[in-house]
């Protein structure tokens, strides 16, 4: 029986390799291309970019100019200088012109398994053009910011592409963010137009969106900034149109306005270094960073990584569980796959609704070739048991991708053996909002020998270096451990932080002069494979969402009863990390469950549900050094019950605090 199983597995493996030769068949091929990419980035990327449509071609030489060394002057990076293009043209028109207009572009399922929709490349081009025409009709011009606050419906990537078509700079705000957070983002980029929806069902839970936008717009108005138009899509389920709050002077129904627009909208040709979008992400201070990406470089980074890391070819079926509110949804759901002409499978609902088999039935139904997800979701799926994936025929799968956090060995093996039947390489892509596209990954090639939990080898053009955190010196031996930095430049790297180039330089380029500092710790093994060990700054990773501890602390301390707060990340079986907050109240006698709930509700209101602390630990005082710095290292040990390993506490101003906090654990 067992032998039969092994035999059938080998057969499928043989079939898998038969149906398509791997892109980089040998290690030598990768090495040669990699060497070329780092020795002559200008020539290499120029050639890579030539597979795309450029309205005006950039010169073969002189198109790349950069400085990443703060000692030599301002940080600036320019790729494909002199070229003009449009990413929406490359994602859509190019395929329609090539006779692929009737090919499916998006396959969508909503909250209920019976909610299904497919959209072809031609249909999407028309929808995008109508939206682009509407935006132009309300005054949106090249360079203007547009806020997109939509659930995962096909209209979300369509809205992004519509902005790209006319050179508007989109800022997609994840649907889990609160009104305060939406307002903060609208104010930062001065987005006069907001695209949203009535609301959406997530499992059995309705999530309202339009009322949140109304509140955010009112908050922005209080600060003196007026949003002029809100386009609202009616998504059936959560909030009927008739009960949706409405301001006729400002609000427009999507279903009324968009079908009336012309389905033809010529793309605006943009300079390679024009802005394509903004995406807010967390850093180690309370204020989110508006990461700025550009038109040309981002496009090439997204397209080329899709080609080589996921082997995407026109007509392939690619399934991605990411939300467009995060960078993974931008690069590997909206843009990259369409640049490669594939059909993208997307889910608008909860991945475990109505049960643990939902995603696997979708993969079977649409014959997904590649499946891309995050370790946190894998951990919650594997908990539900092997029966769910085994109930579906997953023989169409060829490549499995992972992103967002280091994948633990247990989840890796489950993914590889149970989901992939030991046949599919796991492409564990390490990258960041700021890098724009994947920087390291095991390539999906037979020679790769990917190791469970390792982010593999650098992608073309990427030069990872491991620095000694104390001296800042590069550790040159192959086996090394320290902080991860990147040397040189790559096309899809962020160019600045919106409105704050100084912060861009100080966060990424000042800590280690001459390098881009990633904020991650990393180990390189004797084979040259990279292992990400997690953030070295005050950023935590909850279910693949980046959250700054300072953001949660500032939300807590805004609460009238909170005197002080210190937030740390603790290990969590499913989420990777969970938020653990120590809170000092004004007056210690209110340490009640109601107060706890009040604080949690406040964080929900200021940031959103995903940032609510898992634990609130009452702290009459916090352990501080004599210079007043909170000793987070001590807090981490107290939170996890490892107080025997507190380490050096000689700098503590009040040693009694530690005892007190230990007594209050679990209270
Ligand atoms: C793409 C994305 C970036 C941070 C990054 C790192 C962690 C992402 C990872 C990973 C280990 C991987 N991270 N992918 N850690 N292995 N494959 O997630 O962007 O939301 O900006 O987060 O996520 O810590 O620095 P972003």
Boltz pocket constraint, residues with backbone or C-beta under 6 A from the ligand:
constraints:
  - pocket:
      binder: B
      contacts: [[A, 281], [A, 326], [A, 327], [A, 328], [A, 402], [A, 403], [A, 404], [A, 405], [A, 406], [A, 407], [A, 428], [A, 429], [A, 430], [A, 431], [A, 432], [A, 433], [A, 434], [A, 455], [A, 518], [A, 519], [A, 520], [A, 532], [A, 534], [A, 535], [A, 541], [A, 544], [A, 545], [A, 546]]
      max_distance: 6.0
